[in-house]
Amino acid sequence: MSKLTRKAVLKLARLSRLKLSDEEVDRFAVELTHILKYVETLNSVNVEGLEPTYQVTGLKNVTREDEIKKYQAQPSDLLADAPAIKDGQYKVKRVIG
């Protein structure tokens, strides 16, 4: 792969909605070229027969059964202390004028 051009870096910056100075464009051209060369090196590695590594920490998903739990308070108990109730709901003063 050849060196990444200024034009390519400017296009990437525009697509990423980044404003880069001339110094940054030159620096990123070099850095991105090194990154792309490294990716090419990784692509050339023979990985036949290797299983993909999805996770390296050894952790596994821990799941539990879904259970329906009854709440301790019933709606009627909660409404019992309300200062005003209408149609089974709290009644409040109008907020929007």
PDB file as gemmi writes it, atoms N, CA and C in Angstrom:
CRYST1    1.000    1.000    1.000  90.00  90.00  90.00 P 1                      
ATOM      1  N   MET A   1       0.841  -1.173   0.000  1.00  0.00           N  
ATOM      2  CA  MET A   1       0.000   0.000   0.000  1.00  0.00           C  
ATOM      3  C   MET A   1       0.887   1.237   0.000  1.00  0.00           C  
ATOM      4  N   SER A   2       0.493   2.195  -0.775  1.00  0.00           N  
ATOM      5  CA  SER A   2       1.250   3.442  -0.836  1.00  0.00           C  
ATOM      6  C   SER A   2       0.847   4.365   0.304  1.00  0.00           C  
ATOM      7  N   LYS A   3       1.578   5.443   0.425  1.00  0.00           N  
ATOM      8  CA  LYS A   3       1.320   6.410   1.482  1.00  0.00           C  
ATOM      9  C   LYS A   3      -0.044   7.072   1.279  1.00  0.00           C  
ATOM     10  N   LEU A   4      -0.735   7.291   2.372  1.00  0.00           N  
ATOM     11  CA  LEU A   4      -2.032   7.960   2.332  1.00  0.00           C  
ATOM     12  C   LEU A   4      -1.813   9.427   1.960  1.00  0.00           C  
ATOM     13  N   THR A   5      -2.552   9.912   1.002  1.00  0.00           N  
ATOM     14  CA  THR A   5      -2.357  11.280   0.505  1.00  0.00           C  
ATOM     15  C   THR A   5      -3.086  12.296   1.370  1.00  0.00           C  
ATOM     16  N   ARG A   6      -2.670  13.561   1.227  1.00  0.00           N  
ATOM     17  CA  ARG A   6      -3.355  14.660   1.913  1.00  0.00           C  
ATOM     18  C   ARG A   6      -4.818  14.720   1.509  1.00  0.00           C  
ATOM     19  N   LYS A   7      -5.045  14.468   0.212  1.00  0.00           N  
ATOM     20  CA  LYS A   7      -6.415  14.527  -0.310  1.00  0.00           C  
ATOM     21  C   LYS A   7      -7.288  13.478   0.383  1.00  0.00           C  
ATOM     22  N   ALA A   8      -6.742  12.276   0.592  1.00  0.00           N  
ATOM     23  CA  ALA A   8      -7.498  11.215   1.262  1.00  0.00           C  
ATOM     24  C   ALA A   8      -7.767  11.573   2.721  1.00  0.00           C  
ATOM     25  N   VAL A   9      -6.774  12.152   3.383  1.00  0.00           N  
ATOM     26  CA  VAL A   9      -6.958  12.555   4.789  1.00  0.00           C  
ATOM     27  C   VAL A   9      -8.004  13.662   4.884  1.00  0.00           C  
ATOM     28  N   LEU A  10      -7.957  14.612   3.975  1.00  0.00           N  
ATOM     29  CA  LEU A  10      -8.949  15.693   3.982  1.00  0.00           C  
ATOM     30  C   LEU A  10     -10.354  15.156   3.729  1.00  0.00           C  
ATOM     31  N   LYS A  11     -10.454  14.140   2.852  1.00  0.00           N  
ATOM     32  CA  LYS A  11     -11.764  13.541   2.589  1.00  0.00           C  
ATOM     33  C   LYS A  11     -12.275  12.822   3.839  1.00  0.00           C  
ATOM     34  N   LEU A  12     -11.391  12.074   4.512  1.00  0.00           N  
ATOM     35  CA  LEU A  12     -11.786  11.403   5.755  1.00  0.00           C  
ATOM     36  C   LEU A  12     -12.216  12.420   6.814  1.00  0.00           C  
ATOM     37  N   ALA A  13     -11.482  13.530   6.896  1.00  0.00           N  
ATOM     38  CA  ALA A  13     -11.824  14.573   7.867  1.00  0.00           C  
ATOM     39  C   ALA A  13     -13.188  15.175   7.544  1.00  0.00           C  
ATOM     40  N   ARG A  14     -13.442  15.403   6.269  1.00  0.00           N  
ATOM     41  CA  ARG A  14     -14.731  15.979   5.871  1.00  0.00           C  
ATOM     42  C   ARG A  14     -15.867  15.012   6.191  1.00  0.00           C  
ATOM     43  N   LEU A  15     -15.669  13.718   5.887  1.00  0.00           N  
ATOM     44  CA  LEU A  15     -16.695  12.716   6.176  1.00  0.00           C  
ATOM     45  C   LEU A  15     -16.931  12.572   7.683  1.00  0.00           C  
ATOM     46  N   SER A  16     -15.873  12.793   8.459  1.00  0.00           N  
ATOM     47  CA  SER A  16     -15.965  12.700   9.916  1.00  0.00           C  
ATOM     48  C   SER A  16     -16.374  14.017  10.552  1.00  0.00           C  
ATOM     49  N   ARG A  17     -16.549  15.030   9.714  1.00  0.00           N  
ATOM     50  CA  ARG A  17     -16.909  16.371  10.163  1.00  0.00           C  
ATOM     51  C   ARG A  17     -15.883  16.914  11.162  1.00  0.00           C  
ATOM     52  N   LEU A  18     -14.603  16.739  10.792  1.00  0.00           N  
ATOM     53  CA  LEU A  18     -13.501  17.249  11.604  1.00  0.00           C  
ATOM     54  C   LEU A  18     -12.825  18.390  10.868  1.00  0.00           C  
ATOM     55  N   LYS A  19     -12.434  19.394  11.600  1.00  0.00           N  
ATOM     56  CA  LYS A  19     -11.658  20.477  11.018  1.00  0.00           C  
ATOM     57  C   LYS A  19     -10.218  20.266  11.439  1.00  0.00           C  
ATOM     58  N   LEU A  20      -9.337  20.059  10.469  1.00  0.00           N  
ATOM     59  CA  LEU A  20      -7.937  19.787  10.755  1.00  0.00           C  
ATOM     60  C   LEU A  20      -7.062  20.912  10.229  1.00  0.00           C  
ATOM     61  N   SER A  21      -6.028  21.219  10.997  1.00  0.00           N  
ATOM     62  CA  SER A  21      -5.045  22.195  10.530  1.00  0.00           C  
ATOM     63  C   SER A  21      -4.113  21.502   9.535  1.00  0.00           C  
ATOM     64  N   ASP A  22      -3.315  22.283   8.815  1.00  0.00           N  
ATOM     65  CA  ASP A  22      -2.372  21.703   7.853  1.00  0.00           C  
ATOM     66  C   ASP A  22      -1.400  20.765   8.555  1.00  0.00           C  
ATOM     67  N   GLU A  23      -0.974  21.152   9.747  1.00  0.00           N  
ATOM     68  CA  GLU A  23      -0.050  20.313  10.515  1.00  0.00           C  
ATOM     69  C   GLU A  23      -0.707  18.981  10.880  1.00  0.00           C  
ATOM     70  N   GLU A  24      -1.984  19.021  11.288  1.00  0.00           N  
ATOM     71  CA  GLU A  24      -2.700  17.798  11.650  1.00  0.00           C  
ATOM     72  C   GLU A  24      -2.911  16.903  10.441  1.00  0.00           C  
ATOM     73  N   VAL A  25      -3.197  17.493   9.296  1.00  0.00           N  
ATOM     74  CA  VAL A  25      -3.388  16.698   8.075  1.00  0.00           C  
ATOM     75  C   VAL A  25      -2.112  15.933   7.759  1.00  0.00           C  
ATOM     76  N   ASP A  26      -0.964  16.609   7.836  1.00  0.00           N  
ATOM     77  CA  ASP A  26       0.310  15.946   7.561  1.00  0.00           C  
ATOM     78  C   ASP A  26       0.593  14.846   8.583  1.00  0.00           C  
ATOM     79  N   ARG A  27       0.353  15.144   9.859  1.00  0.00           N  
ATOM     80  CA  ARG A  27       0.613  14.156  10.910  1.00  0.00           C  
ATOM     81  C   ARG A  27      -0.297  12.941  10.757  1.00  0.00           C  
ATOM     82  N   PHE A  28      -1.595  13.180  10.488  1.00  0.00           N  
ATOM     83  CA  PHE A  28      -2.528  12.067  10.360  1.00  0.00           C  
ATOM     84  C   PHE A  28      -2.267  11.244   9.102  1.00  0.00           C  
ATOM     85  N   ALA A  29      -1.760  11.871   8.067  1.00  0.00           N  
ATOM     86  CA  ALA A  29      -1.414  11.118   6.856  1.00  0.00           C  
ATOM     87  C   ALA A  29      -0.365  10.068   7.188  1.00  0.00           C  
ATOM     88  N   VAL A  30       0.639  10.457   7.957  1.00  0.00           N  
ATOM     89  CA  VAL A  30       1.691   9.511   8.359  1.00  0.00           C  
ATOM     90  C   VAL A  30       1.135   8.448   9.300  1.00  0.00           C  
ATOM     91  N   GLU A  31       0.389   8.879  10.328  1.00  0.00           N  
ATOM     92  CA  GLU A  31      -0.140   7.934  11.311  1.00  0.00           C  
ATOM     93  C   GLU A  31      -1.109   6.935  10.682  1.00  0.00           C  
ATOM     94  N   LEU A  32      -2.014   7.424   9.844  1.00  0.00           N  
ATOM     95  CA  LEU A  32      -2.981   6.521   9.205  1.00  0.00           C  
ATOM     96  C   LEU A  32      -2.298   5.560   8.239  1.00  0.00           C  
ATOM     97  N   THR A  33      -1.230   6.012   7.592  1.00  0.00           N  
ATOM     98  CA  THR A  33      -0.469   5.119   6.710  1.00  0.00           C  
ATOM     99  C   THR A  33       0.131   3.980   7.528  1.00  0.00           C  
ATOM    100  N   HIS A  34       0.697   4.287   8.698  1.00  0.00           N  
ATOM    101  CA  HIS A  34       1.254   3.244   9.569  1.00  0.00           C  
ATOM    102  C   HIS A  34       0.170   2.276  10.032  1.00  0.00           C  
ATOM    103  N   ILE A  35      -0.984   2.808  10.376  1.00  0.00           N  
ATOM    104  CA  ILE A  35      -2.092   1.957  10.825  1.00  0.00           C  
ATOM    105  C   ILE A  35      -2.534   1.021   9.706  1.00  0.00           C  
ATOM    106  N   LEU A  36      -2.671   1.539   8.499  1.00  0.00           N  
ATOM    107  CA  LEU A  36      -3.103   0.706   7.375  1.00  0.00           C  
ATOM    108  C   LEU A  36      -2.068  -0.360   7.039  1.00  0.00           C  
ATOM    109  N   LYS A  37      -0.792  -0.031   7.159  1.00  0.00           N  
ATOM    110  CA  LYS A  37       0.256  -1.040   6.935  1.00  0.00           C  
ATOM    111  C   LYS A  37       0.172  -2.142   7.983  1.00  0.00           C  
ATOM    112  N   TYR A  38      -0.109  -1.767   9.219  1.00  0.00           N  
ATOM    113  CA  TYR A  38      -0.247  -2.765  10.277  1.00  0.00           C  
ATOM    114  C   TYR A  38      -1.446  -3.667  10.021  1.00  0.00           C  
ATOM    115  N   VAL A  39      -2.554  -3.105   9.559  1.00  0.00           N  
ATOM    116  CA  VAL A  39      -3.737  -3.908   9.244  1.00  0.00           C  
ATOM    117  C   VAL A  39      -3.425  -4.867   8.098  1.00  0.00           C  
ATOM    118  N   GLU A  40      -2.670  -4.420   7.114  1.00  0.00           N  
ATOM    119  CA  GLU A  40      -2.255  -5.313   6.031  1.00  0.00           C  
ATOM    120  C   GLU A  40      -1.436  -6.474   6.574  1.00  0.00           C  
ATOM    121  N   THR A  41      -0.562  -6.186   7.537  1.00  0.00           N  
ATOM    122  CA  THR A  41       0.234  -7.249   8.160  1.00  0.00           C  
ATOM    123  C   THR A  41      -0.682  -8.239   8.867  1.00  0.00           C  
ATOM    124  N   LEU A  42      -1.658  -7.740   9.594  1.00  0.00           N  
ATOM    125  CA  LEU A  42      -2.593  -8.626  10.287  1.00  0.00           C  
ATOM    126  C   LEU A  42      -3.411  -9.461   9.304  1.00  0.00           C  
ATOM    127  N   ASN A  43      -3.784  -8.876   8.178  1.00  0.00           N  
ATOM    128  CA  ASN A  43      -4.558  -9.610   7.175  1.00  0.00           C  
ATOM    129  C   ASN A  43      -3.756 -10.735   6.538  1.00  0.00           C  
ATOM    130  N   SER A  44      -2.433 -10.619   6.546  1.00  0.00           N  
ATOM    131  CA  SER A  44      -1.613 -11.644   5.904  1.00  0.00           C  
ATOM    132  C   SER A  44      -1.305 -12.818   6.826  1.00  0.00           C  
ATOM    133  N   VAL A  45      -1.684 -12.745   8.095  1.00  0.00           N  
ATOM    134  CA  VAL A  45      -1.405 -13.827   9.049  1.00  0.00           C  
ATOM    135  C   VAL A  45      -2.311 -15.010   8.748  1.00  0.00           C  
ATOM    136  N   ASN A  46      -1.728 -16.223   8.780  1.00  0.00           N  
ATOM    137  CA  ASN A  46      -2.498 -17.441   8.540  1.00  0.00           C  
ATOM    138  C   ASN A  46      -3.247 -17.821   9.817  1.00  0.00           C  
ATOM    139  N   VAL A  47      -4.567 -17.818   9.760  1.00  0.00           N  
ATOM    140  CA  VAL A  47      -5.392 -18.139  10.922  1.00  0.00           C  
ATOM    141  C   VAL A  47      -6.252 -19.376  10.685  1.00  0.00           C  
ATOM    142  N   GLU A  48      -5.881 -20.179   9.706  1.00  0.00           N  
ATOM    143  CA  GLU A  48      -6.653 -21.393   9.427  1.00  0.00           C  
ATOM    144  C   GLU A  48      -6.607 -22.325  10.622  1.00  0.00           C  
ATOM    145  N   GLY A  49      -7.740 -22.866  10.976  1.00  0.00           N  
ATOM    146  CA  GLY A  49      -7.829 -23.807  12.075  1.00  0.00           C  
ATOM    147  C   GLY A  49      -7.976 -23.157  13.444  1.00  0.00           C  
ATOM    148  N   LEU A  50      -7.905 -21.859  13.525  1.00  0.00           N  
ATOM    149  CA  LEU A  50      -8.072 -21.170  14.804  1.00  0.00           C  
ATOM    150  C   LEU A  50      -9.529 -20.776  15.002  1.00  0.00           C  
ATOM    151  N   GLU A  51     -10.002 -20.988  16.222  1.00  0.00           N  
ATOM    152  CA  GLU A  51     -11.367 -20.570  16.516  1.00  0.00           C  
ATOM    153  C   GLU A  51     -11.372 -19.096  16.875  1.00  0.00           C  
ATOM    154  N   PRO A  52     -12.419 -18.376  16.504  1.00  0.00           N  
ATOM    155  CA  PRO A  52     -12.496 -16.955  16.846  1.00  0.00           C  
ATOM    156  C   PRO A  52     -12.515 -16.762  18.362  1.00  0.00           C  
ATOM    157  N   THR A  53     -11.884 -15.718  18.827  1.00  0.00           N  
ATOM    158  CA  THR A  53     -11.893 -15.373  20.243  1.00  0.00           C  
ATOM    159  C   THR A  53     -12.944 -14.296  20.446  1.00  0.00           C  
ATOM    160  N   TYR A  54     -13.985 -14.681  21.134  1.00  0.00           N  
ATOM    161  CA  TYR A  54     -15.068 -13.729  21.365  1.00  0.00           C  
ATOM    162  C   TYR A  54     -14.867 -12.972  22.666  1.00  0.00           C  
ATOM    163  N   GLN A  55     -14.124 -13.582  23.575  1.00  0.00           N  
ATOM    164  CA  GLN A  55     -14.028 -13.028  24.908  1.00  0.00           C  
ATOM    165  C   GLN A  55     -12.784 -13.607  25.556  1.00  0.00           C  
ATOM    166  N   VAL A  56     -11.990 -12.783  26.207  1.00  0.00           N  
ATOM    167  CA  VAL A  56     -10.709 -13.259  26.726  1.00  0.00           C  
ATOM    168  C   VAL A  56     -10.637 -13.298  28.249  1.00  0.00           C  
ATOM    169  N   THR A  57     -11.657 -12.833  28.945  1.00  0.00           N  
ATOM    170  CA  THR A  57     -11.580 -12.768  30.400  1.00  0.00           C  
ATOM    171  C   THR A  57     -12.080 -14.031  31.083  1.00  0.00           C  
ATOM    172  N   GLY A  58     -12.755 -14.910  30.344  1.00  0.00           N  
ATOM    173  CA  GLY A  58     -13.292 -16.117  30.946  1.00  0.00           C  
ATOM    174  C   GLY A  58     -14.659 -15.937  31.570  1.00  0.00           C  
ATOM    175  N   LEU A  59     -15.191 -14.737  31.506  1.00  0.00           N  
ATOM    176  CA  LEU A  59     -16.511 -14.493  32.070  1.00  0.00           C  
ATOM    177  C   LEU A  59     -17.585 -15.094  31.171  1.00  0.00           C  
ATOM    178  N   LYS A  60     -18.660 -15.497  31.769  1.00  0.00           N  
ATOM    179  CA  LYS A  60     -19.788 -16.035  31.010  1.00  0.00           C  
ATOM    180  C   LYS A  60     -21.028 -15.252  31.388  1.00  0.00           C  
ATOM    181  N   ASN A  61     -21.987 -15.245  30.479  1.00  0.00           N  
ATOM    182  CA  ASN A  61     -23.247 -14.573  30.779  1.00  0.00           C  
ATOM    183  C   ASN A  61     -23.946 -15.296  31.922  1.00  0.00           C  
ATOM    184  N   VAL A  62     -24.379 -14.543  32.882  1.00  0.00           N  
ATOM    185  CA  VAL A  62     -25.119 -15.106  33.991  1.00  0.00           C  
ATOM    186  C   VAL A  62     -26.549 -14.620  33.854  1.00  0.00           C  
ATOM    187  N   THR A  63     -27.442 -15.540  33.689  1.00  0.00           N  
ATOM    188  CA  THR A  63     -28.842 -15.163  33.533  1.00  0.00           C  
ATOM    189  C   THR A  63     -29.658 -15.828  34.636  1.00  0.00           C  
ATOM    190  N   ARG A  64     -30.803 -15.302  34.858  1.00  0.00           N  
ATOM    191  CA  ARG A  64     -31.698 -15.870  35.848  1.00  0.00           C  
ATOM    192  C   ARG A  64     -33.064 -16.055  35.213  1.00  0.00           C  
ATOM    193  N   GLU A  65     -33.863 -16.858  35.825  1.00  0.00           N  
ATOM    194  CA  GLU A  65     -35.219 -17.070  35.357  1.00  0.00           C  
ATOM    195  C   GLU A  65     -36.042 -15.811  35.609  1.00  0.00           C  
ATOM    196  N   ASP A  66     -36.894 -15.469  34.682  1.00  0.00           N  
ATOM    197  CA  ASP A  66     -37.808 -14.358  34.896  1.00  0.00           C  
ATOM    198  C   ASP A  66     -38.894 -14.799  35.859  1.00  0.00           C  
ATOM    199  N   GLU A  67     -39.101 -14.008  36.880  1.00  0.00           N  
ATOM    200  CA  GLU A  67     -40.131 -14.320  37.862  1.00  0.00           C  
ATOM    201  C   GLU A  67     -41.075 -13.132  37.996  1.00  0.00           C  
ATOM    202  N   ILE A  68     -42.325 -13.435  38.119  1.00  0.00           N  
ATOM    203  CA  ILE A  68     -43.311 -12.385  38.367  1.00  0.00           C  
ATOM    204  C   ILE A  68     -43.401 -12.218  39.873  1.00  0.00           C  
ATOM    205  N   LYS A  69     -43.123 -11.000  40.333  1.00  0.00           N  
ATOM    206  CA  LYS A  69     -43.167 -10.741  41.766  1.00  0.00           C  
ATOM    207  C   LYS A  69     -44.353  -9.845  42.068  1.00  0.00           C  
ATOM    208  N   LYS A  70     -45.027 -10.168  43.144  1.00  0.00           N  
ATOM    209  CA  LYS A  70     -46.149  -9.343  43.565  1.00  0.00           C  
ATOM    210  C   LYS A  70     -45.604  -8.173  44.361  1.00  0.00           C  
ATOM    211  N   TYR A  71     -46.122  -7.006  44.071  1.00  0.00           N  
ATOM    212  CA  TYR A  71     -45.746  -5.831  44.844  1.00  0.00           C  
ATOM    213  C   TYR A  71     -46.440  -5.884  46.193  1.00  0.00           C  
ATOM    214  N   GLN A  72     -45.792  -5.306  47.185  1.00  0.00           N  
ATOM    215  CA  GLN A  72     -46.372  -5.333  48.527  1.00  0.00           C  
ATOM    216  C   GLN A  72     -47.572  -4.412  48.634  1.00  0.00           C  
ATOM    217  N   ALA A  73     -47.525  -3.290  47.949  1.00  0.00           N  
ATOM    218  CA  ALA A  73     -48.611  -2.318  48.055  1.00  0.00           C  
ATOM    219  C   ALA A  73     -49.579  -2.479  46.883  1.00  0.00           C  
ATOM    220  N   GLN A  74     -50.825  -2.418  47.177  1.00  0.00           N  
ATOM    221  CA  GLN A  74     -51.864  -2.465  46.153  1.00  0.00           C  
ATOM    222  C   GLN A  74     -52.235  -1.024  45.782  1.00  0.00           C  
ATOM    223  N   PRO A  75     -52.735  -0.798  44.555  1.00  0.00           N  
ATOM    224  CA  PRO A  75     -53.116   0.559  44.164  1.00  0.00           C  
ATOM    225  C   PRO A  75     -54.095   1.213  45.145  1.00  0.00           C  
ATOM    226  N   SER A  76     -55.031   0.445  45.638  1.00  0.00           N  
ATOM    227  CA  SER A  76     -56.001   1.024  46.581  1.00  0.00           C  
ATOM    228  C   SER A  76     -55.321   1.484  47.869  1.00  0.00           C  
ATOM    229  N   ASP A  77     -54.288   0.753  48.314  1.00  0.00           N  
ATOM    230  CA  ASP A  77     -53.548   1.160  49.507  1.00  0.00           C  
ATOM    231  C   ASP A  77     -52.807   2.472  49.267  1.00  0.00           C  
ATOM    232  N   LEU A  78     -52.251   2.630  48.080  1.00  0.00           N  
ATOM    233  CA  LEU A  78     -51.496   3.840  47.763  1.00  0.00           C  
ATOM    234  C   LEU A  78     -52.407   5.051  47.637  1.00  0.00           C  
ATOM    235  N   LEU A  79     -53.610   4.835  47.122  1.00  0.00           N  
ATOM    236  CA  LEU A  79     -54.545   5.942  46.948  1.00  0.00           C  
ATOM    237  C   LEU A  79     -55.233   6.333  48.251  1.00  0.00           C  
ATOM    238  N   ALA A  80     -55.150   5.493  49.249  1.00  0.00           N  
ATOM    239  CA  ALA A  80     -55.859   5.742  50.510  1.00  0.00           C  
ATOM    240  C   ALA A  80     -55.389   7.031  51.182  1.00  0.00           C  
ATOM    241  N   ASP A  81     -54.130   7.373  51.038  1.00  0.00           N  
ATOM    242  CA  ASP A  81     -53.599   8.570  51.697  1.00  0.00           C  
ATOM    243  C   ASP A  81     -53.651   9.810  50.815  1.00  0.00           C  
ATOM    244  N   ALA A  82     -54.198   9.708  49.624  1.00  0.00           N  
ATOM    245  CA  ALA A  82     -54.237  10.846  48.710  1.00  0.00           C  
ATOM    246  C   ALA A  82     -55.261  11.861  49.183  1.00  0.00           C  
ATOM    247  N   PRO A  83     -54.961  13.155  49.047  1.00  0.00           N  
ATOM    248  CA  PRO A  83     -55.923  14.178  49.475  1.00  0.00           C  
ATOM    249  C   PRO A  83     -57.167  14.204  48.593  1.00  0.00           C  
ATOM    250  N   ALA A  84     -57.025  13.848  47.299  1.00  0.00           N  
ATOM    251  CA  ALA A  84     -58.192  13.834  46.406  1.00  0.00           C  
ATOM    252  C   ALA A  84     -58.001  12.746  45.358  1.00  0.00           C  
ATOM    253  N   ILE A  85     -59.092  12.036  45.066  1.00  0.00           N  
ATOM    254  CA  ILE A  85     -59.052  10.929  44.096  1.00  0.00           C  
ATOM    255  C   ILE A  85     -60.211  11.111  43.132  1.00  0.00           C  
ATOM    256  N   LYS A  86     -59.958  10.808  41.839  1.00  0.00           N  
ATOM    257  CA  LYS A  86     -61.017  10.834  40.851  1.00  0.00           C  
ATOM    258  C   LYS A  86     -60.778   9.682  39.886  1.00  0.00           C  
ATOM    259  N   ASP A  87     -61.755   8.812  39.724  1.00  0.00           N  
ATOM    260  CA  ASP A  87     -61.689   7.655  38.828  1.00  0.00           C  
ATOM    261  C   ASP A  87     -60.462   6.779  39.106  1.00  0.00           C  
ATOM    262  N   GLY A  88     -60.154   6.580  40.378  1.00  0.00           N  
ATOM    263  CA  GLY A  88     -59.048   5.709  40.756  1.00  0.00           C  
ATOM    264  C   GLY A  88     -57.669   6.301  40.513  1.00  0.00           C  
ATOM    265  N   GLN A  89     -57.583   7.627  40.365  1.00  0.00           N  
ATOM    266  CA  GLN A  89     -56.305   8.289  40.136  1.00  0.00           C  
ATOM    267  C   GLN A  89     -56.187   9.489  41.063  1.00  0.00           C  
ATOM    268  N   TYR A  90     -54.931   9.936  41.270  1.00  0.00           N  
ATOM    269  CA  TYR A  90     -54.718  11.139  42.071  1.00  0.00           C  
ATOM    270  C   TYR A  90     -55.341  12.326  41.352  1.00  0.00           C  
ATOM    271  N   LYS A  91     -56.025  13.159  42.091  1.00  0.00           N  
ATOM    272  CA  LYS A  91     -56.604  14.368  41.519  1.00  0.00           C  
ATOM    273  C   LYS A  91     -55.742  15.537  41.974  1.00  0.00           C  
ATOM    274  N   VAL A  92     -55.247  16.331  40.994  1.00  0.00           N  
ATOM    275  CA  VAL A  92     -54.395  17.472  41.313  1.00  0.00           C  
ATOM    276  C   VAL A  92     -54.954  18.687  40.623  1.00  0.00           C  
ATOM    277  N   LYS A  93     -54.480  19.845  41.053  1.00  0.00           N  
ATOM    278  CA  LYS A  93     -54.903  21.076  40.414  1.00  0.00           C  
ATOM    279  C   LYS A  93     -54.297  21.145  39.013  1.00  0.00           C  
ATOM    280  N   ARG A  94     -54.973  21.872  38.142  1.00  0.00           N  
ATOM    281  CA  ARG A  94     -54.505  22.046  36.776  1.00  0.00           C  
ATOM    282  C   ARG A  94     -53.148  22.747  36.802  1.00  0.00           C  
ATOM    283  N   VAL A  95     -52.197  22.232  36.013  1.00  0.00           N  
ATOM    284  CA  VAL A  95     -50.848  22.777  35.997  1.00  0.00           C  
ATOM    285  C   VAL A  95     -50.680  23.735  34.817  1.00  0.00           C  
ATOM    286  N   ILE A  96     -51.273  23.415  33.686  1.00  0.00           N  
ATOM    287  CA  ILE A  96     -51.155  24.237  32.489  1.00  0.00           C  
ATOM    288  C   ILE A  96     -52.306  25.228  32.475  1.00  0.00           C  
ATOM    289  N   GLY A  97     -51.993  26.501  32.288  1.00  0.00           N  
ATOM    290  CA  GLY A  97     -53.021  27.530  32.344  1.00  0.00           C  
ATOM    291  C   GLY A  97     -53.638  27.850  31.017  1.00  0.00           C  
TER     292      GLY A  97                                                      
END                                                                             
